[in-house]
Amino acid sequence: MTQTAARTPTAGTADIDQVFLDRWSTRAFSEEPLSQAEIDTLFEAARWAPSSSNSQPWLFLYATDGPERELFNSLLRPGNQTWATSAPLLVFIAALKGNDEGRVFRSGQFDTGAAWMSIAIQAVKMGLSTHCMGGILVDDVHDKLNLPKDKFDVIAGLAIGRRGDVSGLPDDLQAREMPNDRKSLGEVAVRWSNS
Ligand SMILES: Cc1cc2nc3c(=O)[nH]c(=O)nc-3n(C[C@H](O)[C@H](O)[C@H](O)COP(=O)(O)O)c2cc1C
């Protein structure tokens, strides 16, 4: 996908809210801590996400500092450790697979995706950045964070904080520290026709 310095909505569309363009996955984070009120506000946004039968299958486990944070850092793949350990808030995102009555949450991961995006958008509104990471040690996250595999899908890690100085990143990541582009609208939204 082409890297661009700016994100341009598709010509002819009505204005989309700037918040969707302003959210992008930064790697340069300031180590400045987030207040507990800021952290709670981010997760409060997730709380209101829609889900199948209002099942709310998401679980966000987070750490900021101390031995808990050391453990969380160790559960990232090395490539993500190079930058995500600077972010003041590190989250692991899991989704319940079902409920105690035996109902399987077929859309649990989908619903949890909506909740993470709520956090991402709320973060932009608060002047914060987010960066989701699939590059995590999934088996170790299950094991060390007490998330049994029969009950939870471990989906991703999530770094959150204020933007930091790009010069603190390794050279290759400095070059990639910019918003990227998207497929064209016509590739992702197609008026279906039977003819
Ligand atoms: C589920 C998921 C997993 C991702 N895994 C990683 C990752 O391990 N490392 C990384 O640097 N970025 C990761 N990303 C960030 C994506 O590369 C990024 O969202 C994508 O390129 C679009 O760019 P944008 O978020 O800046 O708009 C991940 C994003 C998502 C949603």
The ligand as an SDF file (V2000), in Angstrom:
LIG
                    3D

 31 33  0  0  0  0  0  0  0  0999 V2000
   -5.3490   -6.6830   14.4490 C   0  0  0  0  0  0  0  0  0  0  0  0
   -4.1710   -5.8040   14.0750 C   0  0  0  0  0  0  0  0  0  0  0  0
   -2.8900   -6.2920   14.2080 C   0  0  0  0  0  0  0  0  0  0  0  0
   -1.7900   -5.4660   13.9320 C   0  0  0  0  0  0  0  0  0  0  0  0
   -0.5220   -5.9300   14.1850 N   0  0  0  0  0  0  0  0  0  0  0  0
    0.5110   -5.0710   14.1250 C   0  0  0  0  0  0  0  0  0  0  0  0
    1.7960   -5.4570   14.6100 C   0  0  0  0  0  0  0  0  0  0  0  0
    2.0060   -6.5410   15.1410 O   0  0  0  0  0  0  0  0  0  0  0  0
    2.8100   -4.5420   14.4960 N   0  0  0  0  0  0  0  0  0  0  0  0
    2.6260   -3.3220   13.9400 C   0  0  0  0  0  0  0  0  0  0  0  0
    3.5910   -2.5450   13.8880 O   0  0  0  0  0  0  0  0  0  0  0  0
    1.4130   -2.9240   13.4900 N   0  0  0  0  0  0  0  0  0  0  0  0
    0.3480   -3.7630   13.5840 C   0  0  0  0  0  0  0  0  0  0  0  0
   -0.8970   -3.3470   13.1890 N   0  0  0  0  0  0  0  0  0  0  0  0
   -1.1080   -2.0070   12.6150 C   0  0  0  0  0  0  0  0  0  0  0  0
   -1.5000   -2.0900   11.1360 C   0  0  0  0  0  0  0  0  0  0  0  0
   -0.3490   -2.3650   10.3800 O   0  0  0  0  0  0  0  0  0  0  0  0
   -2.1690   -0.7680   10.7370 C   0  0  0  0  0  0  0  0  0  0  0  0
   -3.3770   -0.6390   11.4320 O   0  0  0  0  0  0  0  0  0  0  0  0
   -2.4430   -0.7280    9.2390 C   0  0  0  0  0  0  0  0  0  0  0  0
   -1.2550   -0.6640    8.4900 O   0  0  0  0  0  0  0  0  0  0  0  0
   -3.2710    0.5100    8.8710 C   0  0  0  0  0  0  0  0  0  0  0  0
   -2.5580    1.6700    9.2740 O   0  0  0  0  0  0  0  0  0  0  0  0
   -3.1990    2.7110   10.2870 P   0  0  0  0  0  0  0  0  0  0  0  0
   -3.6460    1.9820   11.5160 O   0  0  0  0  0  0  0  0  0  0  0  0
   -2.0400    3.6580   10.5850 O   0  0  0  0  0  0  0  0  0  0  0  0
   -4.3400    3.3900    9.6090 O   0  0  0  0  0  0  0  0  0  0  0  0
   -1.9980   -4.1550   13.4470 C   0  0  0  0  0  0  0  0  0  0  0  0
   -3.3070   -3.6760   13.2960 C   0  0  0  0  0  0  0  0  0  0  0  0
   -4.3870   -4.4850   13.6180 C   0  0  0  0  0  0  0  0  0  0  0  0
   -5.7830   -3.9170   13.4970 C   0  0  0  0  0  0  0  0  0  0  0  0
  1  2  1  0
  2  3  1  0
  2 30  2  0
  3  4  2  0
  4  5  1  0
  4 28  1  0
  5  6  2  0
  6  7  1  0
  6 13  1  0
  7  8  2  0
  7  9  1  0
  9 10  1  0
 10 11  2  0
 10 12  1  0
 12 13  2  0
 13 14  1  0
 14 15  1  0
 14 28  1  0
 15 16  1  0
 16 17  1  0
 16 18  1  0
 18 19  1  0
 18 20  1  0
 20 21  1  0
 20 22  1  0
 22 23  1  0
 23 24  1  0
 24 25  2  0
 24 26  1  0
 24 27  1  0
 28 29  2  0
 29 30  1  0
 30 31  1  0
M  END
$$$$
